[in-house]
């Protein structure tokens, strides 16, 4: 016989939701920047930069959602929180965007 299901502390779920929303805001900003670069500037360098921003936005959106799902499952199961590779991938993508922006400005 099993006892009643223990509900996780709602603060953890709310914090997880806030983190998802932060990822999504970042994704929207990166996608908006990518679209602006693609529409306002010409040249292969700017096109590459715009596409890189769009890819970074996709990484943020998808990575944030996958993180949300894994953390929510861990919270509900009472397990330790899983590692999040999306953070490292997103950081690398943003660094690449910064390097591309610097090269674009210098050339």
Backbone as XML, in Angstrom:
<?xml version="1.0"?>
<chain id="A" units="angstrom">
  <residue number="1" name="UNK">
    <atom name="N" x="0.848" y="-1.176" z="0.000"/>
    <atom name="CA" x="0.000" y="0.000" z="0.000"/>
    <atom name="C" x="0.891" y="1.235" z="0.000"/>
  </residue>
  <residue number="2" name="UNK">
    <atom name="N" x="0.600" y="2.122" z="-0.901"/>
    <atom name="CA" x="1.397" y="3.337" z="-0.997"/>
    <atom name="C" x="0.659" y="4.484" z="-0.342"/>
  </residue>
  <residue number="3" name="UNK">
    <atom name="N" x="1.437" y="5.407" z="0.193"/>
    <atom name="CA" x="0.851" y="6.574" z="0.841"/>
    <atom name="C" x="0.503" y="7.642" z="-0.191"/>
  </residue>
  <residue number="4" name="UNK">
    <atom name="N" x="-0.016" y="8.741" z="0.291"/>
    <atom name="CA" x="-0.366" y="9.811" z="-0.638"/>
    <atom name="C" x="0.891" y="10.384" z="-1.300"/>
  </residue>
  <residue number="5" name="UNK">
    <atom name="N" x="0.729" y="10.824" z="-2.534"/>
    <atom name="CA" x="1.851" y="11.405" z="-3.273"/>
    <atom name="C" x="2.291" y="12.692" z="-2.590"/>
  </residue>
  <residue number="6" name="UNK">
    <atom name="N" x="3.587" y="12.832" z="-2.442"/>
    <atom name="CA" x="4.138" y="14.035" z="-1.827"/>
    <atom name="C" x="4.367" y="15.064" z="-2.918"/>
  </residue>
  <residue number="7" name="UNK">
    <atom name="N" x="3.754" y="16.207" z="-2.759"/>
    <atom name="CA" x="3.911" y="17.276" z="-3.733"/>
    <atom name="C" x="5.213" y="18.029" z="-3.469"/>
  </residue>
  <residue number="8" name="UNK">
    <atom name="N" x="5.959" y="18.344" z="-4.523"/>
    <atom name="CA" x="7.183" y="19.111" z="-4.315"/>
    <atom name="C" x="6.843" y="20.538" z="-3.888"/>
  </residue>
  <residue number="9" name="UNK">
    <atom name="N" x="7.793" y="21.187" z="-3.283"/>
    <atom name="CA" x="7.625" y="22.580" z="-2.874"/>
    <atom name="C" x="7.328" y="23.408" z="-4.125"/>
  </residue>
  <residue number="10" name="UNK">
    <atom name="N" x="6.238" y="24.114" z="-4.143"/>
    <atom name="CA" x="5.818" y="24.864" z="-5.335"/>
    <atom name="C" x="6.823" y="25.936" z="-5.718"/>
  </residue>
  <residue number="11" name="UNK">
    <atom name="N" x="7.636" y="26.391" z="-4.775"/>
    <atom name="CA" x="8.629" y="27.421" z="-5.091"/>
    <atom name="C" x="9.653" y="26.913" z="-6.102"/>
  </residue>
  <residue number="12" name="UNK">
    <atom name="N" x="9.977" y="25.620" z="-6.035"/>
    <atom name="CA" x="10.923" y="25.063" z="-7.003"/>
    <atom name="C" x="10.313" y="25.032" z="-8.397"/>
  </residue>
  <residue number="13" name="UNK">
    <atom name="N" x="9.049" y="24.680" z="-8.477"/>
    <atom name="CA" x="8.371" y="24.674" z="-9.771"/>
    <atom name="C" x="8.275" y="26.083" z="-10.338"/>
  </residue>
  <residue number="14" name="UNK">
    <atom name="N" x="7.940" y="27.044" z="-9.490"/>
    <atom name="CA" x="7.855" y="28.430" z="-9.963"/>
    <atom name="C" x="9.221" y="28.959" z="-10.400"/>
  </residue>
  <residue number="15" name="UNK">
    <atom name="N" x="10.267" y="28.605" z="-9.673"/>
    <atom name="CA" x="11.617" y="29.020" z="-10.070"/>
    <atom name="C" x="11.995" y="28.391" z="-11.406"/>
  </residue>
  <residue number="16" name="UNK">
    <atom name="N" x="11.612" y="27.141" z="-11.606"/>
    <atom name="CA" x="11.878" y="26.470" z="-12.875"/>
    <atom name="C" x="11.143" y="27.174" z="-14.013"/>
  </residue>
  <residue number="17" name="UNK">
    <atom name="N" x="9.915" y="27.587" z="-13.780"/>
    <atom name="CA" x="9.156" y="28.312" z="-14.802"/>
    <atom name="C" x="9.801" y="29.659" z="-15.119"/>
  </residue>
  <residue number="18" name="UNK">
    <atom name="N" x="10.275" y="30.358" z="-14.083"/>
    <atom name="CA" x="10.945" y="31.644" z="-14.315"/>
    <atom name="C" x="12.216" y="31.462" z="-15.145"/>
  </residue>
  <residue number="19" name="UNK">
    <atom name="N" x="12.923" y="30.372" z="-14.890"/>
    <atom name="CA" x="14.129" y="30.093" z="-15.660"/>
    <atom name="C" x="13.773" y="29.818" z="-17.119"/>
  </residue>
  <residue number="20" name="UNK">
    <atom name="N" x="12.709" y="29.062" z="-17.346"/>
    <atom name="CA" x="12.249" y="28.824" z="-18.720"/>
    <atom name="C" x="11.919" y="30.145" z="-19.398"/>
  </residue>
  <residue number="21" name="UNK">
    <atom name="N" x="11.219" y="31.018" z="-18.707"/>
    <atom name="CA" x="10.866" y="32.310" z="-19.301"/>
    <atom name="C" x="12.104" y="33.148" z="-19.599"/>
  </residue>
  <residue number="22" name="UNK">
    <atom name="N" x="13.132" y="33.052" z="-18.782"/>
    <atom name="CA" x="14.381" y="33.771" z="-19.052"/>
    <atom name="C" x="15.039" y="33.236" z="-20.326"/>
  </residue>
  <residue number="23" name="UNK">
    <atom name="N" x="15.041" y="31.924" z="-20.488"/>
    <atom name="CA" x="15.564" y="31.336" z="-21.728"/>
    <atom name="C" x="14.752" y="31.838" z="-22.924"/>
  </residue>
  <residue number="24" name="UNK">
    <atom name="N" x="13.438" y="31.866" z="-22.789"/>
    <atom name="CA" x="12.591" y="32.280" z="-23.907"/>
    <atom name="C" x="12.778" y="33.764" z="-24.238"/>
  </residue>
  <residue number="25" name="UNK">
    <atom name="N" x="12.936" y="34.613" z="-23.219"/>
    <atom name="CA" x="13.211" y="36.038" z="-23.477"/>
    <atom name="C" x="14.538" y="36.193" z="-24.208"/>
  </residue>
  <residue number="26" name="UNK">
    <atom name="N" x="15.525" y="35.430" z="-23.801"/>
    <atom name="CA" x="16.816" y="35.469" z="-24.480"/>
    <atom name="C" x="16.663" y="35.031" z="-25.928"/>
  </residue>
  <residue number="27" name="UNK">
    <atom name="N" x="15.901" y="33.980" z="-26.152"/>
    <atom name="CA" x="15.677" y="33.487" z="-27.511"/>
    <atom name="C" x="14.992" y="34.544" z="-28.365"/>
  </residue>
  <residue number="28" name="UNK">
    <atom name="N" x="13.985" y="35.192" z="-27.826"/>
    <atom name="CA" x="13.271" y="36.229" z="-28.585"/>
    <atom name="C" x="14.219" y="37.373" z="-28.942"/>
  </residue>
  <residue number="29" name="UNK">
    <atom name="N" x="15.046" y="37.790" z="-27.996"/>
    <atom name="CA" x="16.001" y="38.865" z="-28.267"/>
    <atom name="C" x="17.010" y="38.488" z="-29.333"/>
  </residue>
  <residue number="30" name="UNK">
    <atom name="N" x="17.540" y="37.263" z="-29.266"/>
    <atom name="CA" x="18.505" y="36.820" z="-30.268"/>
    <atom name="C" x="17.870" y="36.701" z="-31.652"/>
  </residue>
  <residue number="31" name="UNK">
    <atom name="N" x="16.668" y="36.177" z="-31.715"/>
    <atom name="CA" x="15.974" y="36.055" z="-33.000"/>
    <atom name="C" x="15.652" y="37.438" z="-33.569"/>
  </residue>
  <residue number="32" name="UNK">
    <atom name="N" x="15.189" y="38.348" z="-32.726"/>
    <atom name="CA" x="14.895" y="39.711" z="-33.188"/>
    <atom name="C" x="16.162" y="40.387" z="-33.706"/>
  </residue>
  <residue number="33" name="UNK">
    <atom name="N" x="17.272" y="40.216" z="-33.012"/>
    <atom name="CA" x="18.541" y="40.791" z="-33.464"/>
    <atom name="C" x="18.964" y="40.169" z="-34.791"/>
  </residue>
  <residue number="34" name="UNK">
    <atom name="N" x="18.803" y="38.861" z="-34.914"/>
    <atom name="CA" x="19.152" y="38.188" z="-36.166"/>
    <atom name="C" x="18.333" y="38.682" z="-37.336"/>
  </residue>
  <residue number="35" name="UNK">
    <atom name="N" x="17.036" y="38.843" z="-37.131"/>
    <atom name="CA" x="16.167" y="39.353" z="-38.202"/>
    <atom name="C" x="16.544" y="40.778" z="-38.558"/>
  </residue>
  <residue number="36" name="UNK">
    <atom name="N" x="16.838" y="41.595" z="-37.559"/>
    <atom name="CA" x="17.237" y="42.985" z="-37.821"/>
    <atom name="C" x="18.528" y="43.034" z="-38.632"/>
  </residue>
  <residue number="37" name="UNK">
    <atom name="N" x="19.505" y="42.232" z="-38.262"/>
    <atom name="CA" x="20.773" y="42.220" z="-39.001"/>
    <atom name="C" x="20.538" y="41.769" z="-40.435"/>
  </residue>
  <residue number="38" name="UNK">
    <atom name="N" x="19.738" y="40.739" z="-40.619"/>
    <atom name="CA" x="19.479" y="40.235" z="-41.971"/>
    <atom name="C" x="18.743" y="41.255" z="-42.843"/>
  </residue>
  <residue number="39" name="UNK">
    <atom name="N" x="17.877" y="42.059" z="-42.250"/>
    <atom name="CA" x="17.094" y="43.017" z="-43.025"/>
    <atom name="C" x="17.798" y="44.355" z="-43.229"/>
  </residue>
  <residue number="40" name="UNK">
    <atom name="N" x="18.642" y="44.744" z="-42.308"/>
    <atom name="CA" x="19.230" y="46.082" z="-42.372"/>
    <atom name="C" x="20.608" y="46.128" z="-43.013"/>
  </residue>
  <residue number="41" name="UNK">
    <atom name="N" x="21.316" y="45.011" z="-43.040"/>
    <atom name="CA" x="22.680" y="45.023" z="-43.546"/>
    <atom name="C" x="22.826" y="44.048" z="-44.701"/>
  </residue>
  <residue number="42" name="UNK">
    <atom name="N" x="23.810" y="44.334" z="-45.551"/>
    <atom name="CA" x="24.079" y="43.464" z="-46.694"/>
    <atom name="C" x="25.502" y="42.969" z="-46.618"/>
  </residue>
  <residue number="43" name="UNK">
    <atom name="N" x="25.752" y="41.869" z="-47.275"/>
    <atom name="CA" x="27.086" y="41.297" z="-47.320"/>
    <atom name="C" x="27.096" y="39.928" z="-46.672"/>
  </residue>
  <residue number="44" name="UNK">
    <atom name="N" x="28.067" y="39.123" z="-47.088"/>
    <atom name="CA" x="28.121" y="37.753" z="-46.581"/>
    <atom name="C" x="28.443" y="37.725" z="-45.096"/>
  </residue>
  <residue number="45" name="UNK">
    <atom name="N" x="29.247" y="38.654" z="-44.613"/>
    <atom name="CA" x="29.587" y="38.687" z="-43.190"/>
    <atom name="C" x="28.373" y="38.984" z="-42.327"/>
  </residue>
  <residue number="46" name="UNK">
    <atom name="N" x="27.586" y="39.961" z="-42.752"/>
    <atom name="CA" x="26.390" y="40.315" z="-41.997"/>
    <atom name="C" x="25.324" y="39.218" z="-42.095"/>
  </residue>
  <residue number="47" name="UNK">
    <atom name="N" x="25.246" y="38.583" z="-43.260"/>
    <atom name="CA" x="24.299" y="37.473" z="-43.403"/>
    <atom name="C" x="24.692" y="36.324" z="-42.470"/>
  </residue>
  <residue number="48" name="UNK">
    <atom name="N" x="25.976" y="36.026" z="-42.429"/>
    <atom name="CA" x="26.450" y="34.974" z="-41.530"/>
    <atom name="C" x="26.167" y="35.338" z="-40.075"/>
  </residue>
  <residue number="49" name="UNK">
    <atom name="N" x="26.409" y="36.597" z="-39.732"/>
    <atom name="CA" x="26.157" y="37.061" z="-38.368"/>
    <atom name="C" x="24.677" y="36.952" z="-38.024"/>
  </residue>
  <residue number="50" name="UNK">
    <atom name="N" x="23.801" y="37.368" z="-38.953"/>
    <atom name="CA" x="22.361" y="37.270" z="-38.719"/>
    <atom name="C" x="21.912" y="35.830" z="-38.532"/>
  </residue>
  <residue number="51" name="UNK">
    <atom name="N" x="22.436" y="34.948" z="-39.360"/>
    <atom name="CA" x="22.076" y="33.528" z="-39.234"/>
    <atom name="C" x="22.603" y="32.939" z="-37.926"/>
  </residue>
  <residue number="52" name="UNK">
    <atom name="N" x="23.792" y="33.358" z="-37.528"/>
    <atom name="CA" x="24.349" y="32.894" z="-36.258"/>
    <atom name="C" x="23.479" y="33.334" z="-35.084"/>
  </residue>
  <residue number="53" name="UNK">
    <atom name="N" x="22.972" y="34.556" z="-35.137"/>
    <atom name="CA" x="22.059" y="35.032" z="-34.098"/>
    <atom name="C" x="20.775" y="34.203" z="-34.071"/>
  </residue>
  <residue number="54" name="UNK">
    <atom name="N" x="20.252" y="33.868" z="-35.258"/>
    <atom name="CA" x="19.039" y="33.044" z="-35.317"/>
    <atom name="C" x="19.287" y="31.649" z="-34.738"/>
  </residue>
  <residue number="55" name="UNK">
    <atom name="N" x="20.438" y="31.073" z="-35.043"/>
    <atom name="CA" x="20.783" y="29.753" z="-34.491"/>
    <atom name="C" x="20.905" y="29.834" z="-32.970"/>
  </residue>
  <residue number="56" name="UNK">
    <atom name="N" x="21.551" y="30.890" z="-32.480"/>
    <atom name="CA" x="21.682" y="31.068" z="-31.031"/>
    <atom name="C" x="20.304" y="31.194" z="-30.383"/>
  </residue>
  <residue number="57" name="UNK">
    <atom name="N" x="19.388" y="31.889" z="-31.043"/>
    <atom name="CA" x="18.023" y="31.989" z="-30.530"/>
    <atom name="C" x="17.337" y="30.639" z="-30.471"/>
  </residue>
  <residue number="58" name="UNK">
    <atom name="N" x="17.558" y="29.830" z="-31.489"/>
    <atom name="CA" x="16.993" y="28.481" z="-31.489"/>
    <atom name="C" x="17.570" y="27.619" z="-30.382"/>
  </residue>
  <residue number="59" name="UNK">
    <atom name="N" x="18.872" y="27.753" z="-30.158"/>
    <atom name="CA" x="19.514" y="27.010" z="-29.070"/>
    <atom name="C" x="18.902" y="27.417" z="-27.729"/>
  </residue>
  <residue number="60" name="UNK">
    <atom name="N" x="18.696" y="28.720" z="-27.547"/>
    <atom name="CA" x="18.117" y="29.198" z="-26.284"/>
    <atom name="C" x="16.697" y="28.670" z="-26.099"/>
  </residue>
  <residue number="61" name="UNK">
    <atom name="N" x="15.892" y="28.730" z="-27.143"/>
    <atom name="CA" x="14.495" y="28.290" z="-27.023"/>
    <atom name="C" x="14.389" y="26.794" z="-26.765"/>
  </residue>
  <residue number="62" name="UNK">
    <atom name="N" x="15.076" y="26.012" z="-27.569"/>
    <atom name="CA" x="14.984" y="24.554" z="-27.438"/>
    <atom name="C" x="15.682" y="24.083" z="-26.161"/>
  </residue>
  <residue number="63" name="UNK">
    <atom name="N" x="16.874" y="24.624" z="-25.909"/>
    <atom name="CA" x="17.619" y="24.234" z="-24.713"/>
    <atom name="C" x="16.879" y="24.576" z="-23.438"/>
  </residue>
  <residue number="64" name="UNK">
    <atom name="N" x="16.245" y="25.755" z="-23.408"/>
    <atom name="CA" x="15.475" y="26.150" z="-22.236"/>
    <atom name="C" x="14.291" y="25.237" z="-21.984"/>
  </residue>
  <residue number="65" name="UNK">
    <atom name="N" x="13.610" y="24.857" z="-23.066"/>
    <atom name="CA" x="12.455" y="23.977" z="-22.911"/>
    <atom name="C" x="12.880" y="22.584" z="-22.429"/>
  </residue>
  <residue number="66" name="UNK">
    <atom name="N" x="13.947" y="22.056" z="-23.033"/>
    <atom name="CA" x="14.417" y="20.727" z="-22.620"/>
    <atom name="C" x="14.883" y="20.748" z="-21.169"/>
  </residue>
  <residue number="67" name="UNK">
    <atom name="N" x="15.553" y="21.824" z="-20.771"/>
    <atom name="CA" x="15.985" y="21.965" z="-19.386"/>
    <atom name="C" x="14.775" y="21.984" z="-18.454"/>
  </residue>
  <residue number="68" name="UNK">
    <atom name="N" x="13.758" y="22.767" z="-18.824"/>
    <atom name="CA" x="12.540" y="22.860" z="-18.021"/>
    <atom name="C" x="11.934" y="21.479" z="-17.801"/>
  </residue>
  <residue number="69" name="UNK">
    <atom name="N" x="11.832" y="20.689" z="-18.876"/>
    <atom name="CA" x="11.218" y="19.357" z="-18.771"/>
    <atom name="C" x="12.025" y="18.428" z="-17.866"/>
  </residue>
  <residue number="70" name="UNK">
    <atom name="N" x="13.365" y="18.447" z="-18.020"/>
    <atom name="CA" x="14.209" y="17.566" z="-17.206"/>
    <atom name="C" x="14.159" y="17.967" z="-15.732"/>
  </residue>
  <residue number="71" name="UNK">
    <atom name="N" x="14.212" y="19.261" z="-15.469"/>
    <atom name="CA" x="14.191" y="19.724" z="-14.078"/>
    <atom name="C" x="12.830" y="19.442" z="-13.451"/>
  </residue>
  <residue number="72" name="UNK">
    <atom name="N" x="11.768" y="19.664" z="-14.193"/>
    <atom name="CA" x="10.426" y="19.393" z="-13.663"/>
    <atom name="C" x="10.269" y="17.917" z="-13.309"/>
  </residue>
  <residue number="73" name="UNK">
    <atom name="N" x="10.774" y="17.038" z="-14.166"/>
    <atom name="CA" x="10.698" y="15.604" z="-13.884"/>
    <atom name="C" x="11.516" y="15.254" z="-12.639"/>
  </residue>
  <residue number="74" name="UNK">
    <atom name="N" x="12.699" y="15.864" z="-12.503"/>
    <atom name="CA" x="13.532" y="15.595" z="-11.331"/>
    <atom name="C" x="12.871" y="16.115" z="-10.059"/>
  </residue>
  <residue number="75" name="UNK">
    <atom name="N" x="12.267" y="17.274" z="-10.118"/>
    <atom name="CA" x="11.577" y="17.831" z="-8.948"/>
    <atom name="C" x="10.439" y="16.911" z="-8.523"/>
  </residue>
  <residue number="76" name="UNK">
    <atom name="N" x="9.633" y="16.484" z="-9.482"/>
    <atom name="CA" x="8.489" y="15.626" z="-9.164"/>
    <atom name="C" x="8.917" y="14.257" z="-8.654"/>
  </residue>
  <residue number="77" name="UNK">
    <atom name="N" x="10.088" y="13.765" z="-9.089"/>
    <atom name="CA" x="10.572" y="12.458" z="-8.650"/>
    <atom name="C" x="11.402" y="12.563" z="-7.370"/>
  </residue>
  <residue number="78" name="UNK">
    <atom name="N" x="11.683" y="13.785" z="-6.925"/>
    <atom name="CA" x="12.495" y="13.968" z="-5.732"/>
    <atom name="C" x="13.962" y="13.627" z="-5.949"/>
  </residue>
  <residue number="79" name="UNK">
    <atom name="N" x="14.415" y="13.775" z="-7.180"/>
    <atom name="CA" x="15.793" y="13.446" z="-7.534"/>
    <atom name="C" x="16.638" y="14.708" z="-7.623"/>
  </residue>
  <residue number="80" name="UNK">
    <atom name="N" x="17.968" y="14.556" z="-7.647"/>
    <atom name="CA" x="18.833" y="15.727" z="-7.848"/>
    <atom name="C" x="18.597" y="16.331" z="-9.229"/>
  </residue>
  <residue number="81" name="UNK">
    <atom name="N" x="18.837" y="17.618" z="-9.332"/>
    <atom name="CA" x="18.638" y="18.287" z="-10.609"/>
    <atom name="C" x="19.688" y="17.828" z="-11.611"/>
  </residue>
  <residue number="82" name="UNK">
    <atom name="N" x="19.276" y="17.599" z="-12.859"/>
    <atom name="CA" x="20.217" y="17.128" z="-13.870"/>
    <atom name="C" x="21.120" y="18.259" z="-14.359"/>
  </residue>
  <residue number="83" name="UNK">
    <atom name="N" x="22.253" y="17.867" z="-14.934"/>
    <atom name="CA" x="23.149" y="18.848" z="-15.546"/>
    <atom name="C" x="22.463" y="19.447" z="-16.768"/>
  </residue>
  <residue number="84" name="UNK">
    <atom name="N" x="22.876" y="20.659" z="-17.124"/>
    <atom name="CA" x="22.233" y="21.340" z="-18.233"/>
    <atom name="C" x="23.265" y="21.731" z="-19.283"/>
  </residue>
  <residue number="85" name="UNK">
    <atom name="N" x="23.412" y="20.923" z="-20.337"/>
    <atom name="CA" x="24.388" y="21.261" z="-21.380"/>
    <atom name="C" x="23.976" y="22.473" z="-22.212"/>
  </residue>
  <residue number="86" name="UNK">
    <atom name="N" x="22.705" y="22.854" z="-22.183"/>
    <atom name="CA" x="22.239" y="23.990" z="-22.979"/>
    <atom name="C" x="22.928" y="25.285" z="-22.550"/>
  </residue>
  <residue number="87" name="UNK">
    <atom name="N" x="23.247" y="25.410" z="-21.280"/>
    <atom name="CA" x="23.913" y="26.613" z="-20.789"/>
    <atom name="C" x="25.251" y="26.787" z="-21.487"/>
  </residue>
  <residue number="88" name="UNK">
    <atom name="N" x="26.028" y="25.710" z="-21.578"/>
    <atom name="CA" x="27.345" y="25.784" z="-22.201"/>
    <atom name="C" x="27.229" y="26.038" z="-23.702"/>
  </residue>
  <residue number="89" name="UNK">
    <atom name="N" x="26.281" y="25.389" z="-24.334"/>
    <atom name="CA" x="26.075" y="25.570" z="-25.766"/>
    <atom name="C" x="25.615" y="26.989" z="-26.074"/>
  </residue>
  <residue number="90" name="UNK">
    <atom name="N" x="24.713" y="27.513" z="-25.269"/>
    <atom name="CA" x="24.237" y="28.883" z="-25.471"/>
    <atom name="C" x="25.353" y="29.886" z="-25.219"/>
  </residue>
  <residue number="91" name="UNK">
    <atom name="N" x="26.160" y="29.669" z="-24.193"/>
    <atom name="CA" x="27.283" y="30.566" z="-23.921"/>
    <atom name="C" x="28.262" y="30.567" z="-25.094"/>
  </residue>
  <residue number="92" name="UNK">
    <atom name="N" x="28.552" y="29.397" z="-25.648"/>
    <atom name="CA" x="29.451" y="29.316" z="-26.802"/>
    <atom name="C" x="28.856" y="30.042" z="-28.006"/>
  </residue>
  <residue number="93" name="UNK">
    <atom name="N" x="27.551" y="29.888" z="-28.222"/>
    <atom name="CA" x="26.901" y="30.565" z="-29.350"/>
    <atom name="C" x="26.944" y="32.080" z="-29.183"/>
  </residue>
  <residue number="94" name="UNK">
    <atom name="N" x="26.728" y="32.564" z="-27.981"/>
    <atom name="CA" x="26.767" y="34.012" z="-27.738"/>
    <atom name="C" x="28.190" y="34.535" z="-27.917"/>
  </residue>
  <residue number="95" name="UNK">
    <atom name="N" x="29.187" y="33.783" z="-27.467"/>
    <atom name="CA" x="30.574" y="34.197" z="-27.671"/>
    <atom name="C" x="30.885" y="34.262" z="-29.161"/>
  </residue>
  <residue number="96" name="UNK">
    <atom name="N" x="30.422" y="33.283" z="-29.927"/>
    <atom name="CA" x="30.611" y="33.332" z="-31.377"/>
    <atom name="C" x="29.933" y="34.564" z="-31.982"/>
  </residue>
  <residue number="97" name="UNK">
    <atom name="N" x="28.755" y="34.907" z="-31.482"/>
    <atom name="CA" x="28.061" y="36.114" z="-31.962"/>
    <atom name="C" x="28.870" y="37.361" z="-31.646"/>
  </residue>
  <residue number="98" name="UNK">
    <atom name="N" x="29.457" y="37.416" z="-30.466"/>
    <atom name="CA" x="30.276" y="38.572" z="-30.091"/>
    <atom name="C" x="31.506" y="38.687" z="-30.973"/>
  </residue>
  <residue number="99" name="UNK">
    <atom name="N" x="32.150" y="37.571" z="-31.258"/>
    <atom name="CA" x="33.320" y="37.571" z="-32.140"/>
    <atom name="C" x="32.914" y="37.994" z="-33.548"/>
  </residue>
  <residue number="100" name="UNK">
    <atom name="N" x="31.802" y="37.458" z="-34.043"/>
    <atom name="CA" x="31.321" y="37.840" z="-35.373"/>
    <atom name="C" x="30.966" y="39.323" z="-35.426"/>
  </residue>
  <residue number="101" name="UNK">
    <atom name="N" x="30.372" y="39.852" z="-34.376"/>
    <atom name="CA" x="30.042" y="41.283" z="-34.343"/>
    <atom name="C" x="31.303" y="42.127" z="-34.341"/>
  </residue>
  <residue number="102" name="UNK">
    <atom name="N" x="32.308" y="41.712" z="-33.577"/>
    <atom name="CA" x="33.567" y="42.454" z="-33.533"/>
    <atom name="C" x="34.249" y="42.447" z="-34.885"/>
  </residue>
  <residue number="103" name="UNK">
    <atom name="N" x="34.273" y="41.303" z="-35.537"/>
    <atom name="CA" x="34.881" y="41.205" z="-36.874"/>
    <atom name="C" x="34.108" y="42.069" z="-37.858"/>
  </residue>
  <residue number="104" name="UNK">
    <atom name="N" x="32.787" y="42.034" z="-37.764"/>
    <atom name="CA" x="31.947" y="42.831" z="-38.665"/>
    <atom name="C" x="32.208" y="44.321" z="-38.502"/>
  </residue>
  <residue number="105" name="UNK">
    <atom name="N" x="32.385" y="44.778" z="-37.276"/>
    <atom name="CA" x="32.634" y="46.189" z="-37.019"/>
    <atom name="C" x="34.028" y="46.594" z="-37.475"/>
  </residue>
  <residue number="106" name="UNK">
    <atom name="N" x="35.017" y="45.721" z="-37.239"/>
    <atom name="CA" x="36.393" y="46.043" z="-37.572"/>
    <atom name="C" x="36.671" y="46.012" z="-39.081"/>
  </residue>
  <residue number="107" name="UNK">
    <atom name="N" x="35.914" y="45.233" z="-39.805"/>
    <atom name="CA" x="36.103" y="45.160" z="-41.252"/>
    <atom name="C" x="35.184" y="46.107" z="-41.923"/>
  </residue>
</chain>
